[in-house]
Amino acid sequence: MKRTLLIPLVIFFIMICMTCIFLINLKMQSQEIKRENAEFEIFLNKEVLGTDVASLISKAVDKNEKNNIQKDERKYYINNDENSIKIDLKMTTIDKTYPMEEIYNNNITEFVKNFNSIKFKCTSIEYHKKTGKISRITFEELS
């Protein structure tokens, strides 16, 4: 009798433990996403200098490389709907939008040299629907 009662109790205990582990893992993933997003979200609707934009571009490129994000024939990162990140720069003086890859691949040091004291404003942030991670950030040059 004890044995027949013990087996269901052990199975129930194992199921409870597995559920707890799953919930803890889910919470840790959620906290990690919030932490990663916060690195960029602090700039939303704020004015920053070109040097800050260059740092964020370098950080985004680093994250894309770390996450093995594929590139297209122009060497632009391809959105993977999970953890890719893109930054666009709207230059109001010449009415053109530049993707981060164009700035990064054409010597980001030159960008810093030419735009270090120019102010930009983070005007929008988009998120991946699947993971909730940031997918695209747009900065606009302030005149």
N, C-alpha and C positions, 0 to 999 in steps of 0.2 A: 504494500500500500504506500509506504513512504517513497519507494522508488518511482512509482507512477506519478506521484505528486511532485517529486523533485525535478523530473525532466521538464515538465511545463514551466516550472519556476525558473530553471536555469535558462531555458529558451527565452522567457519573458525578460529576464535580467539582461541577457545579451542584446535583445532588441532595444531595450531602454538605453543601454550603453551606446549602441550604434547610433541611435537617434540623437543622443546628447553630443556625440562626436561630430555628427553631421551639422547640427545647429551651431556648435562652436566654430567649426570650419567656415560656415556660411557667414557668421558674424565677423570673423577675422578677414575674410575676403572683402566684405562690405567696408570695413574700416580701412583696408589697404586702398581701395578705390577712392574713398573720401580723402585719404592722405595724398594720393597721387594727384587727384583733381585740384586739391587746395593749392598745390604748387603753382598752378596757372590761374585759378579762380580769383586769387587775391588781386589780380591786375584788371579784372572786369570793371569797366567804367572809370578807370584811373588813367591819369597821364603819366607816361614814362618816357625816358630818353632812349635814343637810338641804341645806346650801349646795353640797356636792359632788354630791348627787343632782340639784339644780337645774342645775348646770353640765353634767352628763351628759345631762339631758333636752334642754337647749339644743343640745348637740353632736349628739344623735341627730336632732333636728328639722332642724338645719342639714344633716346628711348626707342626710336624706330629701329635703329641698328641692333640694339639689345634684344628687341622682340622679333628680329628677323623679318621685318616688313619688306615685301617684294617691291621692286621698282619697275616702272615702264621703260619704254625705249628712250624717253627723254631724261631718264634717271630721276623721275618724280616718284615719291612713295604712293603706292596704291592702297586705297582705303580697304581694310579687311573686315570692317564691321565689328571689330573686337577691341584692338588696342593700338591701332595706327593713330598718329596725330599729325595734323597739318597746321601751318601758320600762314596766313595771307597778310600782305601789307598793301593797303590802299594808299597810293601816293597821290594826294590831291593836287599837288603842283603840276603834275603831268597827266593826271586823270588815268592812271593805270594801276592794276593790281598785280603784285608780284608774289608768286608762291615762294615759300621759304627755301626750297631746293635751288631756285635760281640765284638767290642771294648767297646761300651757303656754298654752292658749287663755283660761283664767280668770285671767290675770295671774300669771306666774311670780314676780314681785316679791313678791306677797302670800304665796306659798308660802315664799319665803326668809324673809320677815319673821316668819311664824308657825312655821316648822319649822327655822330655821337651826341651833339647838343640839340638835335631836332626832337621835338616832342611828338609822341604818338599816343593814341588813346585806344584801349582795348574796347571795341564796340560790340563784339558778340562772341559767344562760346557755344559750340554745338557738341552734342554727346552721342556716343554710339548707343543705339536702341538696345542692342543685345546685352551689353555689359555695364552701361552707365558711365563709361570712361570718356574723357574728353576726346573728341575726334577732330575738331577744327576751331581755330581761334583767329579772329580778324582784328588787326590793328589798323587804325587810320592815322595818316599824317595830319597833324594840326597845323593850320597856317598862321 
